[in-house]
Amino acid sequence: MFEDNYLLRTRTGREIYDHISDLPLVDAHSHVEASRIAENRGWDDIWEAEGATDHYVWELMRRLGVPEELITGPAPNREKWLALGRIFPLCAGNPVYDWIHLDLRRRFGIETPLGPDTAAEIWTHTKEVLSRPDMRPRELLRAMRVEVLATTDPPGADLSAHRRLADEFRDVKVVPTWRPDALLRVGEPGWMEEVQRLGEKHGMDVTSLRGLVDALEADHAEFARHGCRASDHALLEPYLPEVPEGKAARAYARAMAGGELSRDDSAAIRAHLMYRFAEMNAAAGWVMQLHVGAMRDYRDSLFLSLGRDSGGDVADHRLDLVGGLYEFLNRFDGRLAVVIYVLHPAHVYTACVLARAFPEVYLGAPWWFMDNPYHMREYLELVANVDLLSLFAGMVTDSRKLLSYESRTIVFRRVLADTLGQMVEEGRMSLPMAQKLAEHLAYRRPKELFFSHLG
């Protein structure tokens, strides 16, 4: 399992992978907390490191009938790990099976597959290893050759951890990414508190839409001072018509007064703010990332019992990317770099033709339900044949687990090498050309697109 030919179907693919396997890691999108790295705070046990924050793990355990008590509930971590071990052989073929086994092999030296007969032994061994100084976040990032890591942070976030890391941890550049999604949940529980918190941080009156935009501009500038050069936005429906400021301002006033909002009111505020975000990004030279098509918290029982982002999410294929993004992409044509991440395979082709029409629109990495070997191959082939593979934005880990940074990158790089190797075998390019392209996509391309300011 996971031998030298893992995910590599040809000798040519193996040669290409050997050329890129030791390149530094550059990650433009993750959910790792900067505070953990700043404090260099390790993990007490393998469940905390591998399962406690991973929605992918939770979903598979629920799928196989594990009680919630042993997933997100009050059960001891050892019992949760043993529960994962009992069902883990049934996860073979899913990328979670690959990632966790790669983590166990590369970070703990464990070759034995996780299962009901091995989970207890693995628990004991990993607990001992995790207590070592070399298993703390900063040491792990160095060992995994991570060069740049982008966190994901809301407006108004405390960036003191990023400041500390910039001073103390020069080996790895840890930069924030500005993600104002919470401010687009107009009228939902907690929305007004987020707005007021932002105003209080910057000492600004946010009772008017203009005041909110002023506070957002101040926050955007603060993020820029901490090395941020990208924003990130989750959009279920990418319908972004430009809305007159007066219409949006009136809707915002009703929202702040606690009045009842129509769907059109909420949509007007969201669309207006998205255009303001884009204007800020264009002026600052930032990249704007659009994560499109995730219907979050779809399973009501999970949302009601555990709250937002508890793992009950699905992909929606009913999107009109062409119509929805028409005004937005044309408004910022030539002024703004946009990276589109789509969640459903049905949207990859449309995203490719949009990128082909707009020179500064790029395809992001296969995301979430598509960050597996099957869809990665399909995705890379489609981008290569419809758009330009050389302009693909590159791999992101999208990881909530620092321990899996290297494993997720290994899977992508092997699939990339395998895909290019097939093209060489078919006579579509030379081996030196494929090696050069692999190096570009695995390292240089994302660094140039997202982090050129870091040198």
C-alpha positions as CSV (number, residue, x, y, z in Angstrom):
1,M,0.0,0.0,0.0
2,F,1.3,3.5,-1.0
3,E,4.4,2.1,-2.7
4,D,6.5,4.0,-5.2
5,N,3.9,3.5,-7.9
6,Y,1.1,4.9,-5.8
7,L,-1.3,6.8,-8.3
8,L,1.4,6.6,-11.0
9,R,0.4,4.3,-13.9
10,T,3.5,4.7,-16.1
11,R,7.3,4.9,-15.7
12,T,7.1,8.3,-17.3
13,G,4.7,9.5,-14.6
14,R,7.2,8.3,-12.0
15,E,10.0,10.2,-13.6
16,I,7.9,13.4,-13.6
17,Y,6.9,12.9,-9.9
18,D,10.6,12.3,-8.9
19,H,11.3,15.7,-10.5
20,I,8.7,17.5,-8.3
21,S,8.4,15.4,-5.2
22,D,10.8,17.5,-3.1
23,L,9.6,21.0,-4.1
24,P,8.5,23.3,-1.3
25,L,4.8,23.5,-0.5
26,V,2.9,26.7,-1.3
27,D,-0.7,26.8,0.0
28,A,-3.0,29.6,-1.0
29,H,-6.1,28.3,0.9
30,S,-6.2,26.5,4.2
31,H,-8.2,26.6,7.4
32,V,-5.4,26.0,9.9
33,E,-5.4,28.5,12.7
34,A,-2.4,30.9,12.9
35,S,-2.7,31.0,16.7
36,R,-1.8,27.3,16.9
37,I,1.4,27.9,14.9
38,A,2.2,31.1,16.8
39,E,1.8,29.3,20.1
40,N,3.6,26.2,18.6
41,R,0.9,24.2,20.3
42,G,0.9,20.5,19.5
43,W,-1.7,17.7,19.9
44,D,-2.3,15.4,22.8
45,D,-3.5,12.5,20.8
46,I,-4.1,11.2,17.2
47,W,-7.8,11.9,17.3
48,E,-7.2,15.6,18.1
49,A,-4.7,15.7,15.2
50,E,-6.7,13.7,12.7
51,G,-10.4,13.7,13.5
52,A,-11.4,16.5,15.9
53,T,-11.6,19.2,13.2
54,D,-12.1,17.2,10.0
55,H,-15.6,17.2,8.5
56,Y,-14.5,14.6,5.9
57,V,-13.8,12.1,8.8
58,W,-17.1,13.0,10.5
59,E,-19.1,12.5,7.4
60,L,-17.7,9.0,6.7
61,M,-18.2,7.9,10.3
62,R,-21.8,9.1,10.2
63,R,-22.3,7.4,6.8
64,L,-21.2,4.1,8.5
65,G,-23.5,4.4,11.5
66,V,-21.1,5.6,14.2
67,P,-23.1,7.5,16.9
68,E,-22.6,11.2,17.1
69,E,-21.3,10.8,20.7
70,L,-18.2,9.1,19.2
71,I,-17.7,11.8,16.5
72,T,-18.4,15.3,17.9
73,G,-19.9,14.3,21.2
74,P,-18.6,14.0,24.7
75,A,-16.9,10.6,24.4
76,P,-13.2,10.4,25.2
77,N,-10.8,10.9,22.3
78,R,-9.5,7.4,22.6
79,E,-13.0,6.0,22.1
80,K,-13.5,8.2,19.1
81,W,-10.3,6.9,17.5
82,L,-11.2,3.3,18.2
83,A,-14.6,3.9,16.6
84,L,-12.9,5.3,13.5
85,G,-10.6,2.3,13.5
86,R,-13.6,-0.1,13.5
87,I,-15.1,1.3,10.4
88,F,-11.9,2.5,8.6
89,P,-11.4,-0.6,6.3
90,L,-14.8,0.2,4.8
91,C,-13.5,3.6,3.8
92,A,-10.9,2.2,1.3
93,G,-11.1,4.0,-2.0
94,N,-12.1,7.3,-0.4
95,P,-9.3,9.9,-0.2
96,V,-9.7,10.1,3.6
97,Y,-8.4,6.6,3.7
98,D,-5.3,7.6,1.7
99,W,-4.6,10.9,3.6
100,I,-4.8,9.3,7.0
101,H,-2.6,6.4,6.0
102,L,-0.1,8.7,4.4
103,D,0.0,10.8,7.6
104,L,0.5,7.7,9.7
105,R,3.3,6.5,7.4
106,R,5.2,9.7,6.9
107,R,4.8,11.4,10.3
108,F,4.7,8.4,12.6
109,G,6.5,5.6,10.6
110,I,3.4,3.4,10.8
111,E,3.0,1.0,7.8
112,T,0.2,-1.0,9.4
113,P,-3.3,-0.2,8.0
114,L,-5.7,1.4,10.5
115,G,-8.4,-1.1,11.5
116,P,-10.3,-2.6,14.4
117,D,-7.3,-4.7,15.4
118,T,-4.6,-2.0,15.1
119,A,-6.4,1.2,16.3
120,A,-5.4,0.7,20.0
121,E,-1.7,0.1,19.2
122,I,-1.7,3.1,16.8
123,W,-3.3,5.2,19.5
124,T,-0.5,4.4,22.0
125,H,2.4,4.8,19.5
126,T,1.2,8.1,18.1
127,K,0.5,9.5,21.5
128,E,4.2,8.9,22.4
129,V,5.3,10.4,19.1
130,L,3.1,13.5,19.4
131,S,4.7,14.3,22.8
132,R,8.0,15.0,21.1
133,P,9.2,18.5,20.3
134,D,9.6,17.7,16.6
135,M,5.9,17.1,16.3
136,R,4.9,20.7,17.2
137,P,3.4,22.9,14.4
138,R,6.5,25.0,13.5
139,E,8.8,21.9,13.4
140,L,6.3,20.0,11.3
141,L,5.9,22.9,8.8
142,R,9.7,22.9,8.4
143,A,9.9,19.1,8.0
144,M,7.1,19.2,5.4
145,R,9.0,21.9,3.4
146,V,6.1,24.4,3.7
147,E,7.2,27.7,2.3
148,V,4.0,29.8,2.3
149,L,0.7,29.1,4.1
150,A,-2.4,31.2,3.8
151,T,-5.0,31.1,6.6
152,T,-8.6,32.1,6.2
153,D,-9.8,34.9,8.4
154,P,-13.0,37.0,8.8
155,P,-13.0,40.9,8.7
156,G,-12.2,42.2,12.2
157,A,-10.1,39.2,13.0
158,D,-7.3,39.5,15.5
159,L,-4.1,39.3,13.4
160,S,-1.7,39.4,16.3
161,A,-0.7,35.7,15.7
162,H,0.3,36.7,12.1
163,R,2.4,39.6,13.5
164,R,4.1,37.3,16.0
165,L,4.8,34.7,13.3
166,A,6.3,37.4,11.0
167,D,8.7,38.3,13.8
168,E,9.5,34.9,15.2
169,F,9.0,32.3,12.4
170,R,10.9,33.4,9.3
171,D,11.2,29.9,7.9
172,V,7.5,29.8,6.8
173,K,5.5,32.8,5.7
174,V,2.1,32.6,7.2
175,V,-0.3,35.2,5.7
176,P,-4.0,35.9,6.2
177,T,-6.8,35.7,3.6
178,W,-9.7,38.1,3.9
179,R,-13.0,36.2,4.0
180,P,-16.0,38.4,4.6
181,D,-18.7,35.7,4.2
182,A,-20.3,36.4,7.6
183,L,-21.1,40.0,6.5
184,L,-23.1,38.6,3.6
185,R,-25.5,36.6,5.7
186,V,-27.8,39.5,5.8
187,G,-30.6,39.3,8.4
188,E,-29.5,35.8,9.7
189,P,-28.8,35.2,13.4
190,G,-25.4,36.8,14.3
191,W,-25.2,39.0,11.3
192,M,-25.8,42.3,13.1
193,E,-23.3,41.4,15.8
194,E,-20.6,40.8,13.1
195,V,-21.4,44.2,11.6
196,Q,-21.2,45.9,14.9
197,R,-18.0,44.1,15.9
198,L,-16.3,45.3,12.8
199,G,-17.4,48.9,13.4
200,E,-16.2,48.8,17.0
201,K,-12.8,47.4,16.0
202,H,-12.2,50.3,13.7
203,G,-14.1,53.0,15.7
204,M,-16.6,53.6,12.9
205,D,-20.3,54.1,12.7
206,V,-21.7,51.1,10.6
207,T,-25.4,52.0,10.9
208,S,-25.3,53.1,7.3
209,L,-24.1,51.1,4.3
210,R,-21.5,53.7,3.5
211,G,-20.2,53.4,7.1
212,L,-20.0,49.6,6.7
213,V,-18.0,50.0,3.5
214,D,-15.7,52.5,5.2
215,A,-15.0,50.0,8.0
216,L,-14.4,47.2,5.5
217,E,-11.9,49.4,3.6
218,A,-10.0,50.0,6.8
219,D,-10.0,46.3,7.6
220,H,-8.9,45.4,4.1
221,A,-6.0,47.8,4.5
222,E,-5.0,46.2,7.8
223,F,-5.0,42.8,6.3
224,A,-2.8,44.1,3.5
225,R,-0.3,45.4,6.1
226,H,-0.1,41.8,7.4
227,G,0.8,40.3,4.0
228,C,-2.7,39.5,2.7
229,R,-3.1,39.6,-1.1
230,A,-6.3,37.6,-1.6
231,S,-9.9,37.5,-0.6
232,D,-12.1,34.5,-0.5
233,H,-15.9,34.3,-0.9
234,A,-18.3,31.4,-0.7
235,L,-21.2,31.8,-3.1
236,L,-24.1,29.3,-3.5
237,E,-25.6,31.2,-6.4
238,P,-23.1,33.3,-8.3
239,Y,-25.7,35.8,-9.3
240,L,-23.9,39.1,-9.2
241,P,-25.8,41.9,-11.0
242,E,-24.6,45.4,-10.1
243,V,-27.1,47.0,-7.8
244,P,-27.5,50.8,-7.4
245,E,-26.1,52.0,-4.1
246,G,-29.4,53.7,-3.2
247,K,-31.3,50.5,-3.4
248,A,-28.8,48.6,-1.4
249,A,-28.5,51.4,1.2
250,R,-32.3,51.4,1.8
251,A,-32.3,47.6,2.2
252,Y,-29.4,47.9,4.6
253,A,-31.2,50.6,6.7
254,R,-34.2,48.2,7.1
255,A,-31.9,45.4,8.1
256,M,-30.1,47.5,10.8
257,A,-33.5,48.6,12.1
258,G,-34.6,45.0,12.5
259,G,-37.2,45.3,9.8
260,E,-38.4,42.5,7.6
261,L,-36.3,41.9,4.5
262,S,-37.3,40.4,1.2
263,R,-35.0,38.0,-0.7
264,D,-34.5,40.9,-3.1
265,D,-33.4,43.2,-0.3
266,S,-30.8,40.6,1.0
267,A,-29.6,39.9,-2.5
268,A,-29.1,43.6,-3.2
269,I,-26.9,44.1,-0.1
270,R,-24.8,41.0,-0.9
271,A,-24.3,42.0,-4.6
272,H,-23.4,45.6,-3.7
273,L,-20.9,44.5,-1.1
274,M,-19.3,42.0,-3.6
275,Y,-18.7,44.8,-6.0
276,R,-17.2,46.9,-3.2
277,F,-14.9,44.0,-2.3
278,A,-13.8,43.6,-5.9
279,E,-13.1,47.3,-6.1
280,M,-10.9,47.1,-3.0
281,N,-9.1,44.1,-4.4
282,A,-8.5,45.6,-7.8
283,A,-7.1,48.8,-6.2
284,A,-4.8,46.7,-4.0
285,G,-3.7,44.2,-6.6
286,W,-5.3,41.3,-4.7
287,V,-6.6,38.0,-6.1
288,M,-10.3,37.4,-5.6
289,Q,-11.3,33.7,-5.0
290,L,-14.8,32.6,-5.6
291,H,-15.8,29.2,-4.1
292,V,-19.1,28.4,-5.9
293,G,-21.8,25.9,-5.5
294,A,-21.8,24.6,-1.9
295,M,-25.2,24.3,-0.2
296,R,-24.1,24.4,3.4
297,D,-25.9,22.9,6.4
298,Y,-28.3,21.0,4.2
299,R,-29.0,18.3,6.8
300,D,-31.4,20.0,9.2
301,S,-30.9,17.7,12.1
302,L,-27.1,18.4,12.2
303,F,-27.6,22.1,11.8
304,L,-30.2,22.2,14.6
305,S,-28.2,20.0,17.0
306,L,-24.6,21.1,16.2
307,G,-24.9,24.5,14.5
308,R,-23.2,25.9,11.4
309,D,-20.5,24.0,9.5
310,S,-21.0,20.6,11.2
311,G,-20.6,18.5,8.1
312,G,-24.1,18.3,6.5
313,D,-23.1,20.1,3.2
314,V,-23.9,19.1,-0.4
315,A,-23.0,20.2,-3.9
316,D,-25.6,21.9,-6.0
317,H,-25.3,21.5,-9.8
318,R,-28.1,23.9,-10.7
319,L,-25.9,27.0,-11.2
320,D,-25.8,29.5,-14.1
321,L,-22.2,30.6,-14.0
322,V,-22.4,32.3,-17.4
323,G,-25.5,34.4,-16.7
324,G,-24.7,34.9,-13.0
325,L,-21.1,36.2,-13.5
326,Y,-21.7,38.2,-16.7
327,E,-21.9,41.7,-15.2
328,F,-19.3,41.0,-12.6
329,L,-16.6,39.6,-14.9
330,N,-17.2,42.3,-17.5
331,R,-17.1,45.1,-15.0
332,F,-13.7,44.0,-13.7
333,D,-12.2,42.7,-17.0
334,G,-8.5,43.5,-17.1
335,R,-8.5,45.0,-13.5
336,L,-8.9,42.0,-11.2
337,A,-7.5,38.5,-11.0
338,V,-10.3,36.1,-10.3
339,V,-9.9,32.4,-9.3
340,I,-13.0,30.2,-9.6
341,Y,-13.4,27.0,-7.6
342,V,-16.4,24.9,-8.5
343,L,-17.7,22.1,-6.4
344,H,-19.6,20.0,-9.0
345,P,-18.0,18.3,-12.1
346,A,-20.8,19.6,-14.2
347,H,-19.4,23.2,-13.8
348,V,-15.8,22.6,-14.7
349,Y,-16.3,23.0,-18.4
350,T,-18.2,26.2,-18.0
351,A,-15.6,27.6,-15.7
352,C,-13.0,26.7,-18.3
353,V,-14.7,28.6,-21.1
354,L,-15.2,31.6,-18.8
355,A,-11.5,31.6,-18.1
356,R,-10.7,31.2,-21.8
357,A,-12.8,34.3,-22.5
358,F,-11.2,36.5,-19.7
359,P,-7.4,36.5,-19.5
360,E,-7.4,37.2,-15.8
361,V,-9.9,34.5,-14.8
362,Y,-8.3,31.2,-13.6
363,L,-9.4,27.8,-12.6
364,G,-8.8,27.0,-8.9
365,A,-8.0,23.5,-7.6
366,P,-10.5,20.6,-7.6
367,W,-12.3,21.4,-4.4
368,W,-14.0,19.5,-1.6
369,F,-15.9,16.6,-3.1
370,M,-13.5,16.7,-6.1
371,D,-10.2,16.7,-4.2
372,N,-9.7,13.0,-4.9
373,P,-7.6,11.2,-7.5
374,Y,-10.4,10.4,-9.9
375,H,-11.8,14.0,-10.2
376,M,-8.3,15.5,-10.1
377,R,-7.3,13.6,-13.2
378,E,-10.6,14.4,-15.0
379,Y,-10.2,18.1,-13.9
380,L,-6.6,18.5,-15.1
381,E,-7.4,16.8,-18.4
382,L,-10.4,19.1,-19.0
383,V,-8.5,22.3,-18.1
384,A,-5.6,21.3,-20.4
385,N,-7.9,20.6,-23.4
386,V,-10.4,23.5,-23.0
387,D,-8.3,26.2,-21.4
388,L,-4.6,26.3,-20.6
389,L,-3.1,24.0,-18.0
390,S,-0.2,26.3,-17.5
391,L,-2.6,29.0,-16.2
392,F,-4.3,26.6,-13.7
393,A,-4.0,28.3,-10.2
394,G,-2.4,25.3,-8.6
395,M,-3.0,23.0,-5.6
396,V,-4.5,24.2,-2.3
397,T,-4.8,21.9,0.7
398,D,-8.1,23.4,1.9
399,S,-7.0,21.6,5.1
400,R,-8.2,22.1,8.7
401,K,-5.4,19.7,9.8
402,L,-1.8,20.9,9.7
403,L,-0.7,17.2,10.0
404,S,-2.2,16.5,6.5
405,Y,-0.5,19.3,4.6
406,E,2.1,17.0,3.0
407,S,-0.3,14.1,2.4
408,R,-2.8,16.2,0.5
409,T,0.0,17.7,-1.6
410,I,1.5,14.3,-2.3
411,V,-1.8,13.0,-3.7
412,F,-2.2,16.1,-6.0
413,R,1.4,16.0,-7.2
414,R,1.3,12.3,-8.0
415,V,-2.0,12.8,-9.9
416,L,-0.5,15.7,-11.8
417,A,2.6,13.7,-12.7
418,D,0.5,10.8,-13.7
419,T,-1.7,13.0,-15.9
420,L,1.3,14.6,-17.6
421,G,3.0,11.2,-18.0
422,Q,0.0,9.9,-19.9
423,M,0.3,12.9,-22.2
424,V,3.9,12.1,-22.8
425,E,3.1,8.5,-23.5
426,E,0.5,9.6,-26.1
427,G,3.1,11.8,-27.8
428,R,1.4,15.0,-26.9
429,M,4.5,16.6,-25.3
430,S,8.1,15.7,-24.5
431,L,9.3,14.4,-21.1
432,P,11.4,17.6,-20.4
433,M,8.4,19.7,-21.3
434,A,6.2,17.7,-18.9
435,Q,8.7,18.0,-16.1
436,K,9.0,21.7,-16.6
437,L,5.2,22.1,-16.6
438,A,4.8,19.9,-13.5
439,E,7.4,22.0,-11.6
440,H,5.5,25.2,-12.7
441,L,2.1,23.9,-11.5
442,A,3.3,22.3,-8.3
443,Y,5.3,25.3,-7.1
444,R,6.0,28.3,-9.2
445,R,2.5,29.0,-10.6
446,P,0.7,29.4,-7.2
447,K,3.6,31.3,-5.8
448,E,3.6,33.8,-8.6
449,L,-0.2,34.2,-8.6
450,F,-0.8,34.5,-4.9
451,F,2.5,35.4,-3.2
452,S,4.7,37.3,-5.7
453,H,4.9,40.1,-3.1
454,L,6.7,37.9,-0.7
455,G,9.7,37.4,-2.9
